[in-house]
Amino acid sequence: MDWLAPVNTLTGAAIGIGSTLLADRIRWRRDREALDRDTRRQAYAAFMAALSEVYTRLHETARETLPASEARTAAHEAFTTSNLYPLRYELALIAPWDVMEPVNQAFWKVRDLRDLVAAGTHTDAPDFRTHVSDYLKATESAQAAMRRDLGTPWPRDAGAGGA
């Protein structure tokens, strides 16, 4: 019966070590998920800010009466200085596909708007208003997907397949 006390001690130690390791693993996983979510939140915000900046600059360019060559230069400059391409590539590395699809749609819509403004289209043109409407719908969809991914949906997202 002398072996019963050491076996009980070893069993207790194994249970204690096992529960500590399990608790540490759960804490590590929770911290990692929070860090990943925060990284995505920052990348989403940077992309949406750049997208908004491009749209604003394109809208301002279309509102002005510029010669075709100046409109083309201003539209392309607004797009290239925004860092939209690198930000979109960053999202492609960290965002799930259900976020990337609407992000790509918004990107393509603002790129179409860039081409329209570069061609000399003004804000009063019906084609411009149609493109702006398409762009706004695409950005709304991208924002909704991002909010769902981060677990912060708005009540109006429920109608768009949200939480």
C-alpha positions as CSV (number, residue, x, y, z in Angstrom):
1,M,0.0,0.0,0.0
2,D,3.0,2.3,0.0
3,W,2.6,2.9,-3.7
4,L,-0.9,4.4,-3.4
5,A,0.3,7.8,-2.1
6,P,2.8,8.5,-4.9
7,V,0.3,7.4,-7.5
8,N,-2.3,9.8,-6.1
9,T,0.3,12.6,-6.0
10,L,1.3,11.9,-9.6
11,T,-2.3,11.8,-10.7
12,G,-3.1,15.0,-9.0
13,A,0.0,16.7,-10.6
14,A,-1.0,15.4,-14.0
15,I,-4.5,16.7,-13.7
16,G,-3.1,20.1,-12.5
17,I,-0.6,20.4,-15.3
18,G,-3.2,19.3,-17.9
19,S,-5.8,21.8,-16.8
20,T,-3.2,24.6,-16.7
21,L,-2.1,23.7,-20.2
22,L,-5.7,23.6,-21.4
23,A,-6.5,26.9,-19.9
24,D,-3.3,28.5,-21.5
25,R,-4.3,27.0,-24.9
26,I,-7.8,28.4,-24.6
27,R,-6.4,31.9,-23.6
28,W,-3.9,31.8,-26.4
29,R,-6.6,31.0,-29.0
30,R,-8.9,33.7,-27.7
31,D,-6.0,36.3,-27.8
32,R,-5.0,35.2,-31.3
33,E,-8.6,35.5,-32.6
34,A,-8.8,39.0,-31.1
35,L,-5.5,40.0,-32.7
36,D,-6.7,38.6,-36.1
37,R,-10.0,40.5,-35.8
38,D,-8.2,43.7,-34.9
39,T,-5.8,43.3,-37.9
40,R,-8.7,42.8,-40.2
41,R,-10.6,45.7,-38.7
42,Q,-7.6,48.0,-39.4
43,A,-7.1,46.7,-42.9
44,Y,-10.8,47.1,-43.7
45,A,-10.8,50.7,-42.3
46,A,-7.7,51.6,-44.4
47,F,-9.2,50.2,-47.6
48,M,-12.6,51.9,-47.1
49,A,-10.9,55.2,-46.3
50,A,-8.8,54.9,-49.5
51,L,-11.9,54.0,-51.5
52,S,-13.8,57.0,-50.1
53,E,-10.9,59.3,-50.9
54,V,-10.7,58.1,-54.5
55,Y,-14.4,58.5,-54.9
56,T,-14.3,62.0,-53.5
57,R,-11.5,63.1,-55.7
58,L,-13.1,61.6,-58.8
59,H,-16.4,63.3,-58.0
60,E,-14.6,66.6,-57.5
61,T,-12.8,66.1,-60.9
62,A,-16.1,65.3,-62.6
63,R,-17.7,68.4,-61.1
64,E,-15.0,70.7,-62.6
65,T,-14.9,71.6,-66.3
66,L,-11.5,70.3,-67.3
67,P,-10.0,69.6,-70.7
68,A,-10.0,65.9,-71.5
69,S,-6.3,65.5,-71.0
70,E,-6.4,67.1,-67.6
71,A,-9.5,65.1,-66.5
72,R,-7.7,61.9,-67.6
73,T,-4.6,62.8,-65.6
74,A,-6.5,63.9,-62.5
75,A,-8.6,60.7,-62.6
76,H,-5.7,58.4,-62.9
77,E,-3.7,60.3,-60.3
78,A,-6.5,60.1,-57.8
79,F,-6.6,56.4,-58.3
80,T,-2.9,55.7,-58.3
81,T,-2.0,57.8,-55.2
82,S,-4.7,56.2,-53.1
83,N,-2.9,52.9,-52.5
84,L,-6.0,51.0,-53.3
85,Y,-4.1,48.2,-55.1
86,P,-1.8,47.4,-52.2
87,L,-4.6,47.7,-49.7
88,R,-6.8,45.3,-51.8
89,Y,-3.9,42.9,-52.0
90,E,-3.5,43.0,-48.2
91,L,-7.2,42.2,-47.8
92,A,-6.8,39.3,-50.2
93,L,-4.3,37.8,-47.8
94,I,-6.3,38.2,-44.6
95,A,-10.0,38.5,-45.4
96,P,-12.4,35.6,-46.0
97,W,-13.8,35.2,-49.5
98,D,-17.3,36.3,-48.4
99,V,-15.6,39.7,-47.7
100,M,-13.3,39.8,-50.7
101,E,-16.1,39.3,-53.3
102,P,-17.9,42.5,-52.3
103,V,-14.6,44.3,-51.8
104,N,-13.6,43.4,-55.3
105,Q,-17.0,44.6,-56.6
106,A,-16.5,48.0,-54.9
107,F,-13.0,48.3,-56.3
108,W,-14.1,47.5,-59.8
109,K,-17.0,50.0,-59.5
110,V,-14.7,52.8,-58.5
111,R,-12.3,51.8,-61.2
112,D,-15.1,52.1,-63.7
113,L,-16.0,55.5,-62.3
114,R,-12.3,56.5,-62.8
115,D,-12.5,55.5,-66.4
116,L,-15.7,57.4,-66.9
117,V,-14.3,60.6,-65.3
118,A,-11.0,60.1,-67.3
119,A,-13.2,60.1,-70.5
120,G,-14.4,63.6,-69.5
121,T,-17.9,62.7,-68.1
122,H,-19.3,65.3,-65.8
123,T,-21.5,64.8,-62.7
124,D,-24.7,65.9,-64.5
125,A,-24.4,63.1,-67.0
126,P,-26.9,60.2,-66.5
127,D,-24.1,57.7,-67.1
128,F,-22.2,59.3,-64.2
129,R,-25.1,59.1,-61.8
130,T,-25.7,55.4,-62.7
131,H,-22.0,54.6,-62.0
132,V,-22.1,56.5,-58.7
133,S,-25.3,54.6,-57.7
134,D,-23.6,51.3,-58.6
135,Y,-20.5,52.3,-56.7
136,L,-22.5,53.2,-53.6
137,K,-24.4,49.9,-53.6
138,A,-21.1,48.0,-53.9
139,T,-19.5,49.9,-51.0
140,E,-22.5,49.3,-48.9
141,S,-22.3,45.6,-49.6
142,A,-18.6,45.6,-48.8
143,Q,-19.1,47.4,-45.5
144,A,-21.9,45.0,-44.6
145,A,-19.6,42.0,-45.3
146,M,-16.8,43.5,-43.2
147,R,-19.2,44.2,-40.3
148,R,-20.5,40.6,-40.4
149,D,-16.9,39.2,-40.5
150,L,-16.0,41.3,-37.5
151,G,-19.2,40.4,-35.6
152,T,-20.6,43.9,-35.6
153,P,-23.5,43.9,-38.1
154,W,-26.0,46.7,-38.2
155,P,-29.7,45.9,-37.9
156,R,-30.2,46.9,-41.6
157,D,-27.7,44.2,-42.6
158,A,-30.2,41.5,-41.7
159,G,-32.1,42.0,-44.9
160,A,-28.8,41.5,-46.9
161,G,-28.2,38.0,-45.5
162,G,-26.6,39.3,-42.3
163,A,-26.8,38.1,-38.8
